[in-house]
Amino acid sequence: MGAWYWIGVAAGAGAAVGVLVQGLLRDPRLGVPVAALAAAGVGYLLEAWSGAIAGATGAVLAGIGTSPIVRGALARGGTRGGTAALVAGAAVVIAAVGLIPVLGYLVAFAPAAAGARLRRRRGERHAGLRILARD
Protein backbone atom coordinates (compact mmCIF):
# COMPACT_ATOMS: atom_id res chain seq x y z
CA MET A 1 0.00 0.00 0.00
CA GLY A 2 1.06 3.54 -0.62
CA ALA A 3 1.56 6.41 1.75
CA TRP A 4 -2.00 7.62 1.07
CA TYR A 5 -3.34 4.51 2.82
CA TRP A 6 -1.26 5.04 5.96
CA ILE A 7 -2.14 8.72 6.07
CA GLY A 8 -5.83 7.71 6.00
CA VAL A 9 -5.23 5.17 8.76
CA ALA A 10 -3.49 7.90 10.78
CA ALA A 11 -6.48 10.22 10.27
CA GLY A 12 -8.88 7.47 11.37
CA ALA A 13 -6.72 6.59 14.38
CA GLY A 14 -6.52 10.28 15.26
CA ALA A 15 -10.30 10.53 15.14
CA ALA A 16 -10.57 7.49 17.41
CA VAL A 17 -8.11 9.03 19.87
CA GLY A 18 -10.02 12.32 19.78
CA VAL A 19 -13.32 10.59 20.54
CA LEU A 20 -11.79 8.49 23.30
CA VAL A 21 -10.03 11.38 25.05
CA GLN A 22 -13.11 13.59 24.81
CA GLY A 23 -15.23 10.82 26.34
CA LEU A 24 -12.79 10.41 29.21
CA LEU A 25 -12.00 14.06 29.96
CA ARG A 26 -15.38 15.63 28.99
CA ASP A 27 -13.88 19.11 28.59
CA PRO A 28 -12.93 20.27 25.09
CA ARG A 29 -10.51 22.88 26.42
CA LEU A 30 -8.39 20.10 27.91
CA GLY A 31 -9.40 17.13 25.79
CA VAL A 32 -8.73 18.52 22.31
CA PRO A 33 -5.07 19.50 22.90
CA VAL A 34 -4.33 16.24 24.72
CA ALA A 35 -5.97 14.24 21.94
CA ALA A 36 -4.11 16.20 19.25
CA LEU A 37 -0.75 15.48 20.86
CA ALA A 38 -1.51 11.80 21.40
CA ALA A 39 -2.86 11.37 17.88
CA ALA A 40 0.12 13.17 16.39
CA GLY A 41 2.35 10.63 18.11
CA VAL A 42 0.31 7.72 16.77
CA GLY A 43 0.26 9.27 13.29
CA TYR A 44 4.01 9.80 13.38
CA LEU A 45 4.53 6.13 14.14
CA LEU A 46 2.34 5.19 11.17
CA GLU A 47 3.54 7.61 8.47
CA ALA A 48 6.13 10.13 9.71
CA TRP A 49 5.17 13.81 9.61
CA SER A 50 2.30 13.55 7.15
CA GLY A 51 0.71 10.94 9.39
CA ALA A 52 1.29 13.13 12.44
CA ILE A 53 -0.52 16.02 10.77
CA ALA A 54 -3.38 13.77 9.64
CA GLY A 55 -3.69 12.21 13.10
CA ALA A 56 -3.73 15.57 14.88
CA THR A 57 -6.28 16.94 12.41
CA GLY A 58 -8.52 13.90 12.88
CA ALA A 59 -8.26 14.21 16.66
CA VAL A 60 -9.14 17.91 16.68
CA LEU A 61 -12.14 17.42 14.39
CA ALA A 62 -13.39 14.41 16.34
CA GLY A 63 -12.80 16.02 19.74
CA ILE A 64 -14.72 19.15 18.82
CA GLY A 65 -17.52 17.10 17.25
CA THR A 66 -17.83 14.70 20.16
CA SER A 67 -17.97 17.43 22.79
CA PRO A 68 -21.71 18.29 22.44
CA ILE A 69 -22.59 14.60 22.33
CA VAL A 70 -20.78 13.85 25.59
CA ARG A 71 -22.06 16.99 27.33
CA GLY A 72 -25.61 16.27 26.18
CA ALA A 73 -25.47 12.69 27.44
CA LEU A 74 -24.23 13.83 30.85
CA ALA A 75 -26.78 16.65 31.04
CA ARG A 76 -29.61 14.21 30.36
CA GLY A 77 -28.67 11.97 33.26
CA GLY A 78 -26.00 9.69 31.85
CA THR A 79 -23.34 8.55 34.27
CA ARG A 80 -19.71 9.46 33.68
CA GLY A 81 -18.57 5.87 33.56
CA GLY A 82 -21.37 4.72 31.30
CA THR A 83 -20.85 7.62 28.90
CA ALA A 84 -17.11 6.99 28.83
CA ALA A 85 -17.67 3.29 28.13
CA LEU A 86 -20.06 3.98 25.26
CA VAL A 87 -17.75 6.59 23.77
CA ALA A 88 -14.79 4.20 24.12
CA GLY A 89 -16.77 1.60 22.18
CA ALA A 90 -17.45 4.16 19.49
CA ALA A 91 -13.73 4.97 19.37
CA VAL A 92 -12.92 1.30 18.76
CA VAL A 93 -15.43 1.20 15.91
CA ILE A 94 -13.97 4.41 14.43
CA ALA A 95 -10.46 2.95 14.61
CA ALA A 96 -11.62 -0.24 12.87
CA VAL A 97 -13.39 1.68 10.11
CA GLY A 98 -10.28 3.82 9.70
CA LEU A 99 -8.37 0.73 8.55
CA ILE A 100 -10.53 0.50 5.41
CA PRO A 101 -8.91 2.36 2.49
CA VAL A 102 -10.35 5.87 1.92
CA LEU A 103 -12.77 5.59 4.86
CA GLY A 104 -10.03 6.72 7.25
CA TYR A 105 -10.23 10.17 5.68
CA LEU A 106 -14.02 10.24 5.86
CA VAL A 107 -14.30 8.91 9.42
CA ALA A 108 -12.23 11.86 10.65
CA PHE A 109 -15.03 14.21 9.55
CA ALA A 110 -18.00 12.13 10.79
CA PRO A 111 -17.90 13.18 14.48
CA ALA A 112 -17.42 16.81 13.48
CA ALA A 113 -20.49 16.64 11.22
CA ALA A 114 -22.55 15.00 13.98
CA GLY A 115 -21.46 17.65 16.49
CA ALA A 116 -22.27 20.47 14.07
CA ARG A 117 -25.72 19.03 13.52
CA LEU A 118 -26.37 18.83 17.26
CA ARG A 119 -25.19 22.41 17.77
CA ARG A 120 -27.49 23.63 15.02
CA ARG A 121 -30.52 21.82 16.49
CA ARG A 122 -29.87 22.93 20.06
CA GLY A 123 -30.89 26.56 19.50
CA GLU A 124 -34.16 25.70 17.75
CA ARG A 125 -35.42 23.02 20.07
CA HIS A 126 -37.47 25.06 22.57
CA ALA A 127 -37.58 28.43 20.86
CA GLY A 128 -41.34 28.77 21.41
CA LEU A 129 -41.02 28.61 25.21
CA ARG A 130 -38.73 31.66 25.32
CA ILE A 131 -41.65 33.85 24.30
CA LEU A 132 -43.58 32.76 27.39
CA ALA A 133 -40.67 33.56 29.70
CA ARG A 134 -40.70 37.25 28.71
CA ASP A 135 -44.07 37.94 30.37
C-alpha positions as CSV (number, residue, x, y, z in Angstrom):
1,M,0.0,0.0,0.0
2,G,1.1,3.5,-0.6
3,A,1.6,6.4,1.7
4,W,-2.0,7.6,1.1
5,Y,-3.3,4.5,2.8
6,W,-1.3,5.0,6.0
7,I,-2.1,8.7,6.1
8,G,-5.8,7.7,6.0
9,V,-5.2,5.2,8.8
10,A,-3.5,7.9,10.8
11,A,-6.5,10.2,10.3
12,G,-8.9,7.5,11.4
13,A,-6.7,6.6,14.4
14,G,-6.5,10.3,15.3
15,A,-10.3,10.5,15.1
16,A,-10.6,7.5,17.4
17,V,-8.1,9.0,19.9
18,G,-10.0,12.3,19.8
19,V,-13.3,10.6,20.5
20,L,-11.8,8.5,23.3
21,V,-10.0,11.4,25.0
22,Q,-13.1,13.6,24.8
23,G,-15.2,10.8,26.3
24,L,-12.8,10.4,29.2
25,L,-12.0,14.1,30.0
26,R,-15.4,15.6,29.0
27,D,-13.9,19.1,28.6
28,P,-12.9,20.3,25.1
29,R,-10.5,22.9,26.4
30,L,-8.4,20.1,27.9
31,G,-9.4,17.1,25.8
32,V,-8.7,18.5,22.3
33,P,-5.1,19.5,22.9
34,V,-4.3,16.2,24.7
35,A,-6.0,14.2,21.9
36,A,-4.1,16.2,19.2
37,L,-0.8,15.5,20.9
38,A,-1.5,11.8,21.4
39,A,-2.9,11.4,17.9
40,A,0.1,13.2,16.4
41,G,2.4,10.6,18.1
42,V,0.3,7.7,16.8
43,G,0.3,9.3,13.3
44,Y,4.0,9.8,13.4
45,L,4.5,6.1,14.1
46,L,2.3,5.2,11.2
47,E,3.5,7.6,8.5
48,A,6.1,10.1,9.7
49,W,5.2,13.8,9.6
50,S,2.3,13.6,7.2
51,G,0.7,10.9,9.4
52,A,1.3,13.1,12.4
53,I,-0.5,16.0,10.8
54,A,-3.4,13.8,9.6
55,G,-3.7,12.2,13.1
56,A,-3.7,15.6,14.9
57,T,-6.3,16.9,12.4
58,G,-8.5,13.9,12.9
59,A,-8.3,14.2,16.7
60,V,-9.1,17.9,16.7
61,L,-12.1,17.4,14.4
62,A,-13.4,14.4,16.3
63,G,-12.8,16.0,19.7
64,I,-14.7,19.1,18.8
65,G,-17.5,17.1,17.2
66,T,-17.8,14.7,20.2
67,S,-18.0,17.4,22.8
68,P,-21.7,18.3,22.4
69,I,-22.6,14.6,22.3
70,V,-20.8,13.8,25.6
71,R,-22.1,17.0,27.3
72,G,-25.6,16.3,26.2
73,A,-25.5,12.7,27.4
74,L,-24.2,13.8,30.8
75,A,-26.8,16.7,31.0
76,R,-29.6,14.2,30.4
77,G,-28.7,12.0,33.3
78,G,-26.0,9.7,31.8
79,T,-23.3,8.6,34.3
80,R,-19.7,9.5,33.7
81,G,-18.6,5.9,33.6
82,G,-21.4,4.7,31.3
83,T,-20.9,7.6,28.9
84,A,-17.1,7.0,28.8
85,A,-17.7,3.3,28.1
86,L,-20.1,4.0,25.3
87,V,-17.7,6.6,23.8
88,A,-14.8,4.2,24.1
89,G,-16.8,1.6,22.2
90,A,-17.5,4.2,19.5
91,A,-13.7,5.0,19.4
92,V,-12.9,1.3,18.8
93,V,-15.4,1.2,15.9
94,I,-14.0,4.4,14.4
95,A,-10.5,3.0,14.6
96,A,-11.6,-0.2,12.9
97,V,-13.4,1.7,10.1
98,G,-10.3,3.8,9.7
99,L,-8.4,0.7,8.5
100,I,-10.5,0.5,5.4
101,P,-8.9,2.4,2.5
102,V,-10.3,5.9,1.9
103,L,-12.8,5.6,4.9
104,G,-10.0,6.7,7.2
105,Y,-10.2,10.2,5.7
106,L,-14.0,10.2,5.9
107,V,-14.3,8.9,9.4
108,A,-12.2,11.9,10.6
109,F,-15.0,14.2,9.6
110,A,-18.0,12.1,10.8
111,P,-17.9,13.2,14.5
112,A,-17.4,16.8,13.5
113,A,-20.5,16.6,11.2
114,A,-22.6,15.0,14.0
115,G,-21.5,17.6,16.5
116,A,-22.3,20.5,14.1
117,R,-25.7,19.0,13.5
118,L,-26.4,18.8,17.3
119,R,-25.2,22.4,17.8
120,R,-27.5,23.6,15.0
121,R,-30.5,21.8,16.5
122,R,-29.9,22.9,20.1
123,G,-30.9,26.6,19.5
124,E,-34.2,25.7,17.7
125,R,-35.4,23.0,20.1
126,H,-37.5,25.1,22.6
127,A,-37.6,28.4,20.9
128,G,-41.3,28.8,21.4
129,L,-41.0,28.6,25.2
130,R,-38.7,31.7,25.3
131,I,-41.6,33.9,24.3
132,L,-43.6,32.8,27.4
133,A,-40.7,33.6,29.7
134,R,-40.7,37.3,28.7
135,D,-44.1,37.9,30.4
